C-alpha cells in the first residue's frame, strides 16, 4: 500500500476471493477510519477474482462514496476484464488499463 498526495494506493497480490479478503477489507477500513477518501486499487498482481472479491470492490466503492470520495481500479488482467465486461461492472467501477492514467483520473478530486 502507498500514498500519492491524497490518493491511497492499494496493491493487491494473489487471488481475491473469500479466503483472502479479510486483509483487503481491513486495509480499506483502516484508511477510511483515518479519513482517507480517494483509493486506487491496483490489481496487476491479482490472478483470480471470485464473486466475493467483486462484492468487496463494489462494497468498498459504496463506503468510499458515502464519504464523498472515489475509488478506481487499475490494471485488470484479461480474465478479470472479461468478467467485469460480462457483468457490466466497468460501468459501475472506473477501470483503467495503466496505473498512471488511473492516477491522473483523480485530478481535481479533493
ZAZA-119663 format. One record per residue: residue number from 1; x negated, y negated, z negated of N, C-alpha, C in turn; residue in three letters. Coordinates in nm, 4 decimals, always signed. Each point is the difference from the previous one (the first is absolute). Layout:
   i      nc1      nc2      nc3     cac1     cac2     cac3      cc1      cc2      cc3  aa
 NUM        X        Y        Z        X        Y        Z        X        Y        Z Ala
...
This chain:
   i      nc1      nc2      nc3     cac1     cac2     cac3      cc1      cc2      cc3  aa
   1  -0.0838  +0.1178  +0.0000  +0.0838  -0.1178  +0.0000  -0.0881  -0.1237  +0.0000 Unk
   2  +0.0444  -0.1029  +0.0677  -0.0754  -0.1234  +0.0066  +0.0919  -0.1204  -0.0027 Unk
   3  -0.0602  -0.1144  +0.0102  +0.0755  -0.1247  -0.0024  -0.0606  -0.0947  +0.1024 Unk
   4  +0.0810  -0.0616  +0.0819  -0.0437  -0.1053  +0.0914  +0.0942  -0.1159  -0.0204 Unk
   5  -0.0525  -0.1034  -0.0637  +0.0810  -0.1157  -0.0362  +0.1205  +0.0487  -0.0785 Unk
   6  +0.1209  -0.0258  +0.0455  +0.1200  +0.0384  -0.0747  +0.0538  +0.1367  +0.0425 Unk
   7  -0.0732  +0.0708  +0.0847  +0.0482  +0.1279  +0.0534  -0.0703  +0.1150  -0.0706 Unk
   8  +0.0793  +0.0897  -0.0578  -0.0548  +0.1198  -0.0616  -0.0060  +0.1089  +0.1060 Unk
   9  -0.1182  +0.0549  +0.0195  -0.0204  +0.1049  +0.0996  -0.0035  +0.1341  -0.0718 Unk
  10  +0.0906  +0.0880  +0.0396  +0.0092  +0.1323  -0.0598  -0.0384  +0.1014  +0.1077 Unk
  11  -0.1145  +0.0641  -0.0187  -0.0461  +0.1019  +0.0942  +0.0345  +0.1368  -0.0564 Unk
  12  +0.0890  +0.0693  +0.0684  +0.0402  +0.1331  -0.0431  -0.0815  +0.1035  +0.0766 Unk
  13  -0.0334  +0.1089  -0.0694  -0.0859  +0.1036  +0.0583  +0.0631  +0.1367  -0.0238 Unk
  14  -0.0007  +0.0839  +0.1030  +0.0523  +0.1355  -0.0125  +0.1436  +0.0069  +0.0476 Unk
  15  +0.0781  +0.0870  -0.0624  +0.1409  +0.0138  +0.0349  +0.0832  -0.0934  -0.0867 Unk
  16  +0.1088  -0.0480  +0.0554  +0.0930  -0.0831  -0.0747  +0.1289  +0.0808  -0.0131 Unk
  17  +0.0054  +0.0773  -0.1095  +0.1137  +0.0880  -0.0220  +0.0348  +0.0035  -0.1483 Unk
  18  +0.0980  +0.0795  -0.0337  +0.0494  +0.0061  -0.1372  -0.1112  +0.0274  -0.1006 Unk
  19  -0.0952  +0.0821  +0.0378  -0.1083  +0.0360  -0.0911  -0.1035  -0.1088  -0.0219 Unk
  20  -0.0059  -0.0982  +0.0880  -0.1054  -0.1011  -0.0099  +0.0527  -0.1417  -0.0240 Unk
  21  +0.1291  -0.0154  -0.0091  +0.0575  -0.1346  -0.0075  -0.0188  -0.0705  -0.1335 Unk
  22  -0.0220  +0.0734  -0.1063  -0.0069  -0.0617  -0.1322  -0.1021  -0.1135  -0.0050 Unk
  23  -0.1186  +0.0236  +0.0499  -0.1050  -0.1024  -0.0036  +0.0377  -0.1197  +0.0864 Unk
  24  +0.0549  +0.0244  +0.1181  +0.0394  -0.1098  +0.0883  +0.1085  -0.0853  -0.0652 Unk
  25  +0.0984  +0.0632  -0.0605  +0.1072  -0.0741  -0.0672  -0.0553  -0.0825  -0.1154 Unk
  26  -0.0874  +0.0608  -0.0791  -0.0592  -0.0711  -0.1137  -0.0822  -0.1193  +0.0462 Unk
  27  -0.0716  +0.0161  +0.1091  -0.0827  -0.1080  +0.0540  +0.0855  -0.1191  +0.0408 Unk
  28  +0.1053  +0.0254  +0.0748  +0.0882  -0.1087  +0.0442  +0.0656  -0.0663  -0.1209 Unk
  29  +0.0500  +0.0809  -0.0924  +0.0675  -0.0572  -0.1162  -0.0941  -0.0837  -0.0857 Unk
  30  -0.1212  +0.0452  -0.0180  -0.0991  -0.0752  -0.0781  -0.0238  -0.1374  +0.0624 Unk
  31  -0.0129  -0.0029  +0.1305  -0.0228  -0.1269  +0.0693  +0.1235  -0.0901  -0.0073 Unk
  32  +0.1184  +0.0580  +0.0120  +0.1226  -0.0786  -0.0140  +0.0100  -0.0587  -0.1404 Unk
  33  -0.0384  +0.0785  -0.0996  +0.0025  -0.0467  -0.1388  -0.0969  -0.1154  -0.0225 Unk
  34  -0.1005  -0.0121  +0.0863  -0.0963  -0.1108  -0.0081  +0.0389  -0.1134  +0.0952 Unk
  35  +0.1274  -0.0003  +0.0407  +0.0576  -0.1040  +0.0860  -0.0602  -0.0061  +0.1396 Unk
  36  -0.0534  +0.1103  +0.0488  -0.0437  +0.0063  +0.1391  +0.1251  +0.0170  +0.0855 Unk
  37  +0.0033  -0.0656  +0.1149  +0.1211  +0.0030  +0.0829  -0.0227  +0.0465  +0.1425 Unk
  38  -0.1237  +0.0004  +0.0461  -0.0273  +0.0329  +0.1397  -0.0913  +0.1216  +0.0078 Unk
  39  +0.0457  +0.1018  +0.0717  -0.0699  +0.1272  +0.0061  -0.0223  +0.0445  +0.1438 Unk
  40  -0.1188  +0.0483  +0.0247  -0.0329  +0.0655  +0.1262  -0.0388  +0.1429  -0.0346 Unk
  41  +0.0792  +0.0943  +0.0472  -0.0282  +0.1411  -0.0257  -0.0699  +0.0561  +0.1234 Unk
  42  -0.1237  +0.0417  -0.0208  -0.0843  +0.0542  +0.1073  +0.0114  +0.1520  -0.0015 Unk
  43  +0.0540  +0.0551  +0.1068  +0.0225  +0.1444  +0.0089  -0.0988  +0.0693  +0.0937 Unk
  44  -0.1119  -0.0645  +0.0307  -0.0971  +0.0565  +0.0934  -0.0520  +0.1367  -0.0451 Unk
  45  -0.0071  +0.0227  -0.1309  -0.0551  +0.1254  -0.0518  +0.1077  +0.0948  -0.0527 Unk
  46  +0.1244  -0.0251  +0.0394  +0.1102  +0.0884  -0.0376  +0.0316  +0.0878  +0.1207 Unk
  47  -0.0018  +0.1302  -0.0217  +0.0227  +0.0922  +0.1100  +0.1429  +0.0492  +0.0120 Unk
  48  +0.0741  -0.0065  -0.1119  +0.1338  +0.0582  -0.0023  +0.0884  -0.0815  -0.0929 Unk
  49  +0.1256  -0.0159  +0.0382  +0.0981  -0.0674  -0.0856  +0.1300  +0.0798  +0.0063 Unk
  50  +0.0625  +0.0193  -0.1163  +0.1287  +0.0691  -0.0014  +0.1094  -0.0989  -0.0388 Unk
  51  +0.1214  +0.0500  -0.0201  +0.1127  -0.0897  -0.0277  -0.0189  -0.0777  -0.1298 Unk
  52  -0.0652  +0.0590  -0.0994  -0.0228  -0.0741  -0.1236  -0.1008  -0.1122  +0.0225 Unk
  53  -0.0973  +0.0207  +0.0874  -0.0944  -0.1049  +0.0347  +0.0680  -0.1136  +0.0736 Unk
  54  +0.0905  +0.0343  +0.0910  +0.0767  -0.1031  +0.0709  +0.0883  -0.0771  -0.0976 Unk
  55  +0.0604  +0.0735  -0.0937  +0.0825  -0.0641  -0.1023  -0.0814  -0.0946  -0.0870 Unk
  56  -0.1229  +0.0394  -0.0301  -0.0897  -0.0858  -0.0773  -0.0262  -0.1312  +0.0732 Unk
  57  -0.0272  +0.0077  +0.1300  -0.0282  -0.1212  +0.0771  +0.1217  -0.0925  +0.0040 Unk
  58  +0.1167  +0.0564  +0.0232  +0.1221  -0.0806  +0.0062  +0.0342  -0.0563  -0.1381 Unk
  59  -0.0136  +0.0818  -0.1035  +0.0255  -0.0469  -0.1360  -0.0962  -0.1096  -0.0416 Unk
  60  -0.1258  +0.0140  +0.0403  -0.1000  -0.1031  -0.0312  +0.0344  -0.1302  +0.0707 Unk
  61  +0.0424  +0.0093  +0.1253  +0.0411  -0.1196  +0.0741  +0.1148  -0.0698  -0.0724 Unk
  62  +0.0963  +0.0776  -0.0468  +0.1147  -0.0585  -0.0713  -0.0462  -0.0720  -0.1266 Unk
  63  -0.0858  +0.0645  -0.0787  -0.0500  -0.0620  -0.1240  -0.0752  -0.1292  +0.0289 Unk
  64  -0.0829  +0.0023  +0.1027  -0.0805  -0.1167  +0.0353  +0.0897  -0.1138  +0.0487 Unk
  65  +0.0980  +0.0316  +0.0810  +0.0890  -0.1044  +0.0523  +0.0898  -0.0583  -0.1086 Unk
  66  +0.0328  +0.0799  -0.1008  +0.0770  -0.0524  -0.1135  -0.0766  -0.1102  -0.0722 Unk
  67  -0.1305  -0.0009  +0.0142  -0.0856  -0.1023  -0.0616  -0.0448  -0.1042  +0.1024 Unk
  68  +0.0735  -0.0093  +0.1106  -0.0280  -0.0932  +0.1087  -0.1388  +0.0222  +0.0609 Unk
  69  -0.0417  +0.1249  +0.0046  -0.1274  +0.0349  +0.0604  +0.0198  +0.0741  +0.1307 Unk
  70  -0.1080  +0.0628  +0.0470  +0.0077  +0.0751  +0.1246  -0.0996  +0.1151  -0.0035 Unk
  71  +0.0303  +0.1014  +0.0780  -0.0834  +0.1189  +0.0094  -0.0119  +0.0364  +0.1468 Unk
  72  -0.1208  +0.0287  +0.0429  -0.0250  +0.0396  +0.1382  -0.0818  +0.1294  +0.0000 Unk
  73  +0.0101  +0.0740  +0.1085  -0.0681  +0.1277  +0.0152  -0.1010  -0.0131  +0.1140 Unk
  74  -0.1193  +0.0552  -0.0211  -0.1023  -0.0027  +0.1047  -0.0535  +0.1393  +0.0281 Unk
  75  -0.0331  +0.0216  +0.1236  -0.0770  +0.1143  +0.0501  +0.0641  +0.1369  -0.0259 Unk
  76  +0.1210  +0.0161  +0.0493  +0.0641  +0.1313  -0.0017  -0.0644  +0.0892  +0.1051 Unk
  77  -0.0137  +0.1284  -0.0299  -0.0459  +0.0910  +0.1038  +0.1176  +0.0314  +0.0931 Unk
  78  -0.0256  +0.0683  +0.1087  +0.1026  +0.0272  +0.1013  +0.1169  +0.0802  -0.0574 Unk
  79  -0.0300  +0.0963  -0.0881  +0.1045  +0.0813  -0.0635  +0.0958  -0.0883  -0.0806 Unk
  80  -0.0567  -0.0853  -0.0859  +0.0841  -0.0834  -0.0851  +0.0739  -0.1066  +0.0809 Unk
  81  -0.0648  -0.0553  +0.1008  +0.0659  -0.0983  +0.0852  +0.1201  +0.0633  +0.0704 Unk
  82  -0.0155  +0.1252  +0.0420  +0.1109  +0.0723  +0.0618  +0.1177  +0.0147  -0.0950 Unk
  83  -0.0282  +0.0307  -0.1261  +0.1061  +0.0118  -0.1005  +0.0665  -0.1357  -0.0217 Unk
  84  -0.0809  -0.1047  -0.0124  +0.0551  -0.1338  -0.0196  +0.0935  -0.0364  +0.1145 Unk
  85  -0.0408  +0.0287  +0.1225  +0.0825  -0.0338  +0.1156  +0.1259  +0.0860  +0.0063 Unk
  86  -0.0135  +0.1290  -0.0301  +0.1143  +0.0899  +0.0007  +0.1075  -0.0470  -0.0978 Unk
  87  -0.0426  -0.0478  -0.1158  +0.0928  -0.0448  -0.1043  +0.0274  -0.1506  +0.0042 Unk
  88  -0.0554  -0.0674  +0.0996  +0.0126  -0.1454  +0.0145  -0.0544  -0.0765  -0.1207 Unk
  89  -0.0949  +0.0570  -0.0698  -0.0601  -0.0673  -0.1156  -0.0871  -0.1170  +0.0418 Unk
  90  -0.0499  +0.0025  +0.1231  -0.0807  -0.1117  +0.0492  +0.0845  -0.1267  +0.0149 Unk
  91  +0.1332  +0.0141  -0.0102  +0.0873  -0.1166  +0.0012  +0.0239  -0.0531  -0.1412 Unk
  92  -0.0296  +0.0805  -0.1006  +0.0173  -0.0391  -0.1405  -0.1332  -0.0446  -0.0589 Unk
  93  -0.1030  +0.0777  +0.0250  -0.1350  -0.0286  -0.0494  -0.0838  -0.0558  +0.1138 Unk
  94  -0.0718  -0.1073  -0.0273  -0.0891  -0.0556  +0.1018  -0.1236  +0.0890  +0.0100 Unk
  95  -0.0241  +0.0516  +0.1197  -0.1094  +0.0938  +0.0241  -0.0978  -0.0627  +0.0992 Unk
  96  -0.1282  +0.0085  -0.0326  -0.1045  -0.0572  +0.0848  -0.1036  +0.1065  +0.0327 Unk
  97  -0.0483  -0.0037  +0.1247  -0.1000  +0.0966  +0.0454  -0.1351  -0.0200  -0.0667 Unk
  98  -0.0350  -0.1253  -0.0243  -0.1318  -0.0234  -0.0584  +0.0096  -0.0867  -0.1253 Unk
  99  -0.0990  +0.0120  -0.0817  -0.0063  -0.0621  -0.1318  +0.0006  -0.1528  +0.0089 Unk
 100  -0.0840  -0.0569  +0.0861  -0.0121  -0.1458  +0.0093  +0.1290  -0.0656  +0.0474 Unk
 101  +0.0681  +0.0611  +0.0955  +0.1268  -0.0544  +0.0480  +0.1039  +0.0011  -0.1121 Unk
 102  -0.0010  +0.1061  -0.0795  +0.0934  +0.0080  -0.1133  -0.0299  -0.1109  -0.1007 Unk
 103  -0.1263  -0.0234  -0.0288  -0.0359  -0.1083  -0.0919  +0.0436  -0.1360  +0.0545 Unk
 104  -0.0215  -0.0216  +0.1280  +0.0377  -0.1271  +0.0624  +0.1513  -0.0228  -0.0043 Unk
 105  +0.0754  +0.1091  -0.0027  +0.1464  -0.0112  -0.0025  +0.0508  -0.0616  -0.1304 Unk
 106  -0.0843  -0.0040  -0.1009  +0.0373  -0.0619  -0.1272  -0.0196  -0.1513  +0.0022 Unk
 107  -0.0570  -0.0542  +0.1046  -0.0285  -0.1446  +0.0060  +0.1278  -0.0782  -0.0274 Unk
 108  -0.0117  -0.0966  -0.0863  +0.1147  -0.0823  -0.0364  +0.0802  +0.0535  -0.1166 Unk
 109  -0.0336  +0.1213  -0.0466  +0.0675  +0.0562  -0.1169  -0.0569  -0.0642  -0.1255 Unk
 110  +0.0865  -0.0346  -0.0924  -0.0503  -0.0541  -0.1268  +0.0796  +0.0450  -0.1175 Unk
